[in-house]
Amino acid sequence: MMRNLRSLELARQIGNASGKALNSRFLKTKVATPPSKIKLLADLSKFRLSSLVVFTSGAGFVCAGAPIDLCTMLATCVGTALCAASAGTFNQVFEADVDKKMKRTLQRPLPSGNMSSSEAVAWGGLTGAAGTGLLLASSSPIVAMLGLGNIFLYAGPYTFSKQRTELNTWIGSIVGAIPPVMGWCAAGGSLLAAEPWALASILFLWQFPHFFSLSWLYREDYSRGGFQMVACNDATGSRSADYIQEYSYYLAALPILTSVTGLTSYMFAVEGTIANIYLLSLVHKFKQDHSNANAKRIFMMSLWYLPLLLIGYVFHSRAWNTKKISDQELEGDQISEAVVHAKESLKGMCVHEMIVSNENNNATHLCMKVQSDKVVDAVADAVPTSISTELPSSDEHQDISPSFSADSVQGDGISK
């Protein structure tokens, strides 16, 4: 009997010790280390969004052509990022109560209680003032006004429209389209030129397949926050699919349009069309089946689609016509030298360039441009002089056929 009692007491002690150990381990795993101040400020500034703004404003700056003032470019990118951080901060200040209702925003600095509203307001004011001041000092009043205006547009009309109207997506897309215009103007480009607005159009149109696919994935969360997103008012997903398809078609037309108008070479139309064919194939699948998996494919594709299209536009823009860039403009400018060197190197990989470079040999040419010139030359030689003088020569034919010329394909035959 005594032996059984001792066994029971020993078992109880072992059980208590095991329970304490488990409780201690559980408490250790549950007690999380508070985020650092830098982490909180980065989250408050919407760091990933600000990083995108740096890239797009930088693309606008480089698009203006050589030479590139690296100091001014860096100041522009940093100033634009600070303005974006300010806009994102004030957006979270105004939406702190709403963010508490949504899973994807519950751990943000304000709803989680890791930062006070007064601290956030101070940070938003500091970054806004610093960003606007830096843009004013390093570039021009126009760029500073665009930065300040974007803070107001994002933190004001866009933020307050999100719970009132579906048009909030269109308002937010305007905000996203402005940074490349700021970069262009900071580099000395005219606000009235076509180039910055072509870049802005890419940013504006891209945001619809990007955000409509994202909002479809988080439609339940957005509904909990009371947001008036298209996906929240679209039970079947047909409206979201229609909008994604519509703006994807607009995007697909842009590379062709910029090439036809001479803003870029025709290689941008070729490369852009390849990317857009893939985008439209994903859109078609979502159109047929409004599943989260298909929406996620569009969203993930949009993450690499935008940098690809922006880099392609800048690389093939008429500002980077290598025949128009002098050695003096490249002197000491490593970025410009790298772009020019890349363009010259890639010419050797262009099928059209390889065919035309052998124009004087006796090989059979597959290039339509070369063959058409030969036909015109043969006809001009065969007819009487009085008649042949009225016919266009091979050179004149080349002048009126820019879409098939070697220069137009490479982007070197377009005047700055």
C-alpha positions as CSV (number, residue, x, y, z in Angstrom):
1,M,0.0,0.0,0.0
2,M,2.7,2.4,1.0
3,R,4.6,1.5,-2.2
4,N,1.6,2.4,-4.3
5,L,1.2,5.7,-2.6
6,R,4.9,6.6,-3.1
7,S,4.5,5.7,-6.8
8,L,1.4,7.9,-7.2
9,E,3.3,10.8,-5.4
10,L,6.3,10.4,-7.7
11,A,4.1,10.3,-10.8
12,R,2.3,13.5,-9.6
13,Q,5.6,15.3,-9.1
14,I,6.9,14.2,-12.5
15,G,3.6,15.4,-14.1
16,N,3.8,18.8,-12.4
17,A,7.4,19.2,-13.5
18,S,6.5,18.3,-17.1
19,G,3.5,20.7,-17.1
20,K,5.7,23.6,-15.8
21,A,8.2,22.8,-18.6
22,L,5.5,22.8,-21.2
23,N,4.0,26.0,-19.9
24,S,7.4,27.7,-19.9
25,R,8.1,26.6,-23.4
26,F,4.6,27.8,-24.6
27,L,5.1,31.2,-22.9
28,K,8.5,31.6,-24.6
29,T,7.0,30.9,-28.0
30,K,4.1,33.2,-27.5
31,V,5.9,36.3,-26.2
32,A,7.2,38.0,-29.3
33,T,10.0,40.5,-29.4
34,P,8.6,44.0,-30.1
35,P,9.5,45.2,-33.7
36,S,12.4,47.6,-33.9
37,K,11.8,51.2,-34.5
38,I,13.3,51.0,-38.0
39,K,11.0,48.1,-38.8
40,L,8.0,50.1,-37.6
41,L,8.9,53.2,-39.6
42,A,9.5,51.0,-42.7
43,D,6.0,49.4,-42.3
44,L,4.5,52.8,-41.7
45,S,6.1,54.2,-44.9
46,K,4.9,51.2,-46.9
47,F,8.5,50.3,-47.8
48,R,7.7,48.1,-50.8
49,L,5.5,50.7,-52.3
50,S,8.1,53.4,-51.8
51,S,10.7,51.1,-53.4
52,L,8.5,50.8,-56.5
53,V,8.3,54.6,-56.6
54,V,12.1,54.9,-56.5
55,F,12.3,52.5,-59.5
56,T,9.6,54.3,-61.6
57,S,11.0,57.8,-60.9
58,G,14.5,56.6,-61.8
59,A,13.1,55.2,-65.1
60,G,11.6,58.6,-65.9
61,F,15.0,60.3,-65.2
62,V,17.0,57.9,-67.3
63,C,14.5,58.1,-70.1
64,A,15.5,61.7,-70.7
65,G,18.8,60.5,-72.2
66,A,22.5,61.2,-71.8
67,P,24.2,62.7,-70.0
68,I,22.9,61.5,-66.6
69,D,23.6,63.6,-63.5
70,L,23.9,60.9,-60.9
71,C,23.6,63.2,-57.9
72,T,20.4,64.8,-59.2
73,M,19.0,61.4,-60.0
74,L,19.7,60.0,-56.6
75,A,18.3,63.1,-54.9
76,T,15.1,62.8,-57.1
77,C,14.7,59.2,-56.2
78,V,15.2,59.7,-52.5
79,G,12.9,62.8,-52.5
80,T,10.2,61.0,-54.3
81,A,10.5,58.0,-51.9
82,L,10.2,60.3,-48.9
83,C,7.0,61.8,-50.4
84,A,5.6,58.3,-50.9
85,A,6.5,57.4,-47.3
86,S,4.7,60.5,-46.1
87,A,1.6,59.6,-48.2
88,G,1.6,56.0,-46.9
89,T,2.0,57.1,-43.3
90,F,-1.0,59.6,-43.4
91,N,-3.0,56.9,-45.2
92,Q,-2.4,54.5,-42.2
93,V,-3.2,57.3,-39.7
94,F,-6.6,57.9,-41.3
95,E,-7.3,54.1,-41.7
96,A,-6.1,52.9,-38.3
97,D,-9.5,51.9,-37.1
98,V,-10.3,50.1,-40.4
99,D,-7.0,48.3,-40.4
100,K,-8.0,46.6,-37.1
101,K,-10.8,44.8,-38.9
102,M,-8.6,43.3,-41.6
103,K,-6.3,40.3,-41.3
104,R,-3.7,41.6,-43.8
105,T,-3.4,45.0,-42.0
106,L,-3.9,44.0,-38.3
107,Q,-0.2,43.9,-37.6
108,R,0.6,47.3,-39.0
109,P,2.2,49.7,-36.5
110,L,-0.9,51.6,-35.5
111,P,-3.6,48.9,-35.2
112,S,-1.1,46.6,-33.4
113,G,-0.4,49.4,-30.8
114,N,3.3,49.4,-31.5
115,M,3.3,53.0,-32.4
116,S,1.1,56.0,-31.4
117,S,-0.8,58.2,-33.8
118,S,1.2,61.2,-32.7
119,E,4.4,59.5,-33.6
120,A,3.0,58.5,-37.0
121,V,1.8,62.1,-37.7
122,A,5.2,63.4,-36.8
123,W,6.9,60.9,-39.1
124,G,4.5,61.7,-41.9
125,G,5.1,65.4,-41.6
126,L,8.9,65.0,-41.4
127,T,9.2,62.7,-44.5
128,G,6.8,65.0,-46.4
129,A,8.7,68.1,-45.6
130,A,12.1,66.5,-46.3
131,G,11.0,64.9,-49.5
132,T,9.4,68.1,-50.9
133,G,12.4,70.2,-49.8
134,L,14.9,67.8,-51.4
135,L,13.0,67.8,-54.7
136,L,12.9,71.6,-54.6
137,A,16.6,72.0,-53.9
138,S,17.8,69.3,-56.3
139,S,15.5,69.7,-59.3
140,S,12.7,72.3,-59.8
141,P,9.5,73.7,-58.3
142,I,7.5,71.6,-60.8
143,V,8.9,68.4,-59.4
144,A,8.5,69.5,-55.8
145,M,4.8,70.4,-56.5
146,L,4.2,67.1,-58.1
147,G,5.6,65.3,-55.1
148,L,3.6,67.4,-52.7
149,G,0.5,67.0,-54.8
150,N,0.9,63.2,-54.7
151,I,1.0,63.2,-50.9
152,F,-2.3,65.1,-50.9
153,L,-3.9,63.0,-53.6
154,Y,-3.0,59.7,-51.9
155,A,-3.7,60.6,-48.3
156,G,-6.8,62.7,-49.2
157,P,-9.1,61.8,-52.1
158,Y,-7.8,58.3,-52.6
159,T,-7.9,57.3,-48.9
160,F,-11.3,58.8,-48.2
161,S,-12.8,57.4,-51.4
162,K,-12.0,53.8,-50.6
163,Q,-15.0,53.4,-48.4
164,R,-17.3,55.5,-50.6
165,T,-16.9,54.6,-54.2
166,E,-15.3,52.1,-56.5
167,L,-13.6,55.0,-58.3
168,N,-10.9,54.8,-55.6
169,T,-8.9,52.4,-57.8
170,W,-8.8,54.9,-60.7
171,I,-7.8,57.7,-58.3
172,G,-5.0,55.6,-56.8
173,S,-3.8,54.8,-60.3
174,I,-3.3,58.5,-61.0
175,V,-1.1,58.6,-57.9
176,G,1.0,55.7,-59.2
177,A,1.5,57.3,-62.6
178,I,3.1,60.5,-61.4
179,P,6.6,59.4,-60.2
180,P,8.0,58.7,-63.7
181,V,6.8,62.2,-64.8
182,M,8.7,63.6,-61.8
183,G,11.9,61.8,-62.8
184,W,11.6,63.0,-66.4
185,C,11.1,66.7,-65.3
186,A,14.0,66.4,-62.7
187,A,16.3,65.4,-65.6
188,G,15.4,68.6,-67.4
189,G,12.7,67.2,-69.7
190,S,9.6,69.2,-70.5
191,L,6.3,68.4,-68.8
192,L,4.6,68.9,-72.2
193,A,6.7,66.2,-73.9
194,A,5.2,62.9,-75.0
195,E,7.7,60.7,-73.3
196,P,6.8,61.2,-69.6
197,W,3.1,60.7,-70.4
198,A,3.8,57.5,-72.3
199,L,5.6,56.2,-69.2
200,A,2.8,57.5,-67.0
201,S,0.3,55.6,-69.2
202,I,2.2,52.4,-68.6
203,L,2.0,52.9,-64.8
204,F,-1.6,53.9,-64.9
205,L,-2.8,51.0,-67.0
206,W,-0.7,48.4,-65.3
207,Q,-2.3,49.1,-61.9
208,F,-5.7,47.7,-63.0
209,P,-4.7,44.1,-63.8
210,H,-2.3,44.3,-60.8
211,F,-4.8,45.6,-58.3
212,F,-8.0,44.0,-59.5
213,S,-6.3,40.6,-59.3
214,L,-5.0,41.4,-55.8
215,S,-8.4,42.7,-54.6
216,W,-10.1,39.6,-55.8
217,L,-7.7,37.5,-53.7
218,Y,-8.5,39.6,-50.6
219,R,-12.1,40.5,-51.4
220,E,-13.4,39.1,-48.1
221,D,-10.8,41.1,-46.1
222,Y,-11.6,44.3,-48.0
223,S,-15.3,43.7,-47.3
224,R,-14.6,43.4,-43.6
225,G,-13.0,46.8,-43.7
226,G,-16.0,48.3,-45.5
227,F,-14.0,49.2,-48.7
228,Q,-15.8,49.8,-51.9
229,M,-13.6,47.7,-54.2
230,V,-14.9,46.3,-57.4
231,A,-14.2,42.8,-56.1
232,C,-16.3,43.4,-53.0
233,N,-19.3,44.2,-55.1
234,D,-18.7,41.5,-57.6
235,A,-20.2,38.2,-56.4
236,T,-19.3,36.2,-59.5
237,G,-16.0,37.8,-60.5
238,S,-17.2,38.7,-64.0
239,R,-16.8,42.4,-63.5
240,S,-13.3,42.1,-62.1
241,A,-12.4,39.8,-65.1
242,D,-13.8,42.3,-67.6
243,Y,-11.8,45.2,-66.1
244,I,-8.6,43.2,-66.1
245,Q,-9.2,42.2,-69.7
246,E,-10.0,45.7,-70.8
247,Y,-7.0,47.4,-69.3
248,S,-4.7,44.5,-70.4
249,Y,-5.8,45.2,-74.0
250,Y,-4.9,48.8,-73.5
251,L,-1.5,47.8,-72.2
252,A,-0.9,45.5,-75.1
253,A,-1.5,48.4,-77.5
254,L,1.0,50.8,-75.8
255,P,4.3,49.3,-77.2
256,I,2.9,49.3,-80.7
257,L,1.7,52.9,-80.3
258,T,5.0,54.2,-79.0
259,S,6.8,52.5,-81.8
260,V,4.5,53.9,-84.5
261,T,4.7,57.4,-83.2
262,G,8.6,57.3,-83.0
263,L,8.9,57.5,-79.2
264,T,10.6,54.1,-79.2
265,S,12.1,51.8,-81.8
266,Y,10.1,48.9,-83.2
267,M,12.0,46.4,-81.1
268,F,10.0,47.7,-78.1
269,A,6.8,46.7,-80.0
270,V,8.3,43.2,-80.6
271,E,9.4,42.7,-77.0
272,G,6.4,44.3,-75.4
273,T,4.0,42.2,-77.6
274,I,5.7,39.0,-76.4
275,A,5.2,39.9,-72.8
276,N,1.6,41.0,-73.5
277,I,0.7,37.8,-75.2
278,Y,1.6,35.9,-72.0
279,L,-0.4,38.5,-69.9
280,L,-3.4,38.1,-72.1
281,S,-3.2,34.3,-71.9
282,L,-3.4,34.5,-68.1
283,V,-6.2,37.0,-68.4
284,H,-8.1,34.7,-70.7
285,K,-7.8,31.9,-68.1
286,F,-9.2,34.1,-65.4
287,K,-12.0,35.2,-67.7
288,Q,-13.0,31.6,-68.1
289,D,-12.5,30.6,-64.5
290,H,-12.6,33.3,-61.7
291,S,-10.5,31.2,-59.3
292,N,-8.1,32.6,-56.8
293,A,-5.3,30.5,-58.4
294,N,-5.9,32.3,-61.8
295,A,-6.0,35.7,-60.1
296,K,-2.8,35.0,-58.3
297,R,-1.0,34.1,-61.5
298,I,-2.0,37.5,-63.0
299,F,-0.8,39.3,-59.8
300,M,2.5,37.4,-59.7
301,M,3.1,38.1,-63.4
302,S,2.4,41.8,-62.9
303,L,5.3,42.0,-60.4
304,W,7.9,41.3,-63.1
305,Y,5.9,42.7,-66.0
306,L,6.2,46.3,-64.9
307,P,10.0,46.5,-64.5
308,L,10.4,44.5,-67.8
309,L,8.2,47.0,-69.7
310,L,9.7,50.1,-68.2
311,I,13.3,48.9,-68.9
312,G,12.3,48.0,-72.4
313,Y,10.8,51.4,-73.0
314,V,13.8,53.3,-71.7
315,F,16.3,51.1,-73.5
316,H,14.5,51.6,-76.9
317,S,13.5,55.2,-76.4
318,R,14.5,57.8,-79.0
319,A,16.5,59.6,-76.3
320,W,19.0,56.6,-76.4
321,N,19.6,56.7,-80.1
322,T,23.3,55.9,-80.1
323,K,23.9,57.8,-83.3
324,K,22.8,61.0,-81.7
325,I,24.9,60.7,-78.5
326,S,28.3,62.3,-78.7
327,D,31.4,61.2,-77.0
328,Q,31.4,64.4,-74.9
329,E,28.0,63.4,-73.4
330,L,29.4,60.0,-72.5
331,E,32.6,61.2,-70.9
332,G,32.7,60.3,-67.3
333,D,29.1,59.1,-67.3
334,Q,29.2,55.4,-66.5
335,I,25.5,54.8,-66.6
336,S,25.2,56.3,-70.1
337,E,28.2,54.3,-71.3
338,A,26.7,51.1,-70.0
339,V,23.4,51.7,-71.8
340,V,25.1,52.6,-75.1
341,H,27.5,49.7,-74.8
342,A,24.5,47.3,-74.2
343,K,22.7,48.6,-77.2
344,E,25.7,48.2,-79.5
345,S,26.4,44.7,-78.2
346,L,22.8,43.6,-78.7
347,K,22.9,44.7,-82.3
348,G,25.0,41.7,-83.0
349,M,22.2,39.5,-81.8
350,C,19.5,41.1,-84.0
351,V,18.6,38.9,-87.0
352,H,17.6,41.9,-89.0
353,E,21.0,43.6,-88.3
354,M,22.9,40.5,-89.3
355,I,21.0,40.2,-92.6
356,V,21.5,43.8,-93.5
357,S,25.2,43.8,-92.5
358,N,25.7,41.3,-95.4
359,E,23.9,43.4,-97.9
360,N,26.9,43.7,-100.3
361,N,27.6,40.0,-100.6
362,N,25.9,37.5,-102.9
363,A,24.0,35.6,-100.3
364,T,20.3,35.2,-100.6
365,H,18.6,37.7,-98.2
366,L,15.4,36.8,-96.3
367,C,14.9,40.4,-95.1
368,M,11.9,42.0,-96.8
369,K,13.4,45.4,-96.7
370,V,16.6,44.3,-98.5
371,Q,14.5,42.4,-101.1
372,S,12.2,45.3,-101.8
373,D,15.1,47.6,-102.3
374,K,16.6,45.2,-104.8
375,V,13.3,45.1,-106.8
376,V,13.1,48.9,-106.9
377,D,16.7,49.1,-108.1
378,A,16.1,46.5,-110.8
379,V,13.0,48.3,-112.1
380,A,14.8,51.6,-112.1
381,D,17.7,50.1,-114.2
382,A,15.3,48.4,-116.6
383,V,13.1,51.3,-117.6
384,P,14.2,54.3,-119.8
385,T,16.0,57.1,-118.1
386,S,13.2,59.6,-118.6
387,I,10.9,57.3,-116.8
388,S,13.4,56.0,-114.2
389,T,14.1,59.5,-113.0
390,E,10.5,59.7,-111.8
391,L,10.8,56.5,-109.8
392,P,12.1,56.6,-106.2
393,S,15.7,55.3,-105.8
394,S,16.7,52.7,-103.2
395,D,17.7,55.5,-100.8
396,E,14.5,57.4,-101.3
397,H,12.5,54.3,-100.8
398,Q,14.3,53.7,-97.6
399,D,13.3,57.2,-96.4
400,I,9.6,56.5,-97.0
401,S,9.7,53.1,-95.4
402,P,10.9,53.7,-91.9
403,S,9.1,50.7,-90.4
404,F,11.3,48.3,-92.4
405,S,14.6,50.1,-92.1
406,A,17.5,48.8,-90.0
407,D,17.7,52.1,-88.1
408,S,14.0,52.1,-87.1
409,V,14.2,48.5,-85.8
410,Q,17.3,49.4,-83.7
411,G,16.1,52.8,-82.6
412,D,19.0,54.6,-84.2
413,G,17.1,56.2,-87.0
414,I,14.9,58.3,-84.8
415,S,15.8,61.9,-84.2
416,K,16.0,63.2,-80.7
